[in-house]
């Protein structure tokens, strides 16, 4: 005889306030020679590290996430009306990340220093102990499944037996104000900003756990 079972899904949603901010920088410039493009990227790397130290951070806080130099061609029409690719130089591109505990005061210092470089600046708000937060959500989802199962079993006058299956569905991370994004980005054009005063939106973690029990009459 096939054993009777009860399958219940527990779901939990918890919100956590980001405690870390990453300042993302993008440098892009075209030079006539490869050597010049390479030197320009090296110079901006040194400059950003110096500016980070000036803002009170360690030089090691600056991480290079992209470094690329490539030839650039543009389609042009010659005197005969024919199009051909014309060499325009070498594009040097580099991306950097400066990550530190969230502080409007430190962020203001970093932005004031970095904006002198004329780079594009974006912010990313993060949770440093994201795995611990995920564990809390999983725990609450599991407790929710057990609580529901006991309630249903009691109301149905049956007894829960052994657990026969547990199905865990990995949850998502989202901002309460930006549900379609895992991170919230804010483009910064603060050439003359004295003090930045921002409050990052909470990140919402969602998880579900489905548990199946044998049931006895």
PyMOL commands that set and color helices and strands:
alter all, ss='L'
color gray80, all
select helices_A, chain A and resi 34-54+59-61+104-117+130-156
alter helices_A, ss='H'
color red, helices_A
select strands_A, chain A and resi 5-16+20-31+62-77+83-101+120-126+159-175+185-188+203-216
alter strands_A, ss='S'
color yellow, strands_A
deselect
rebuild
show_as cartoon
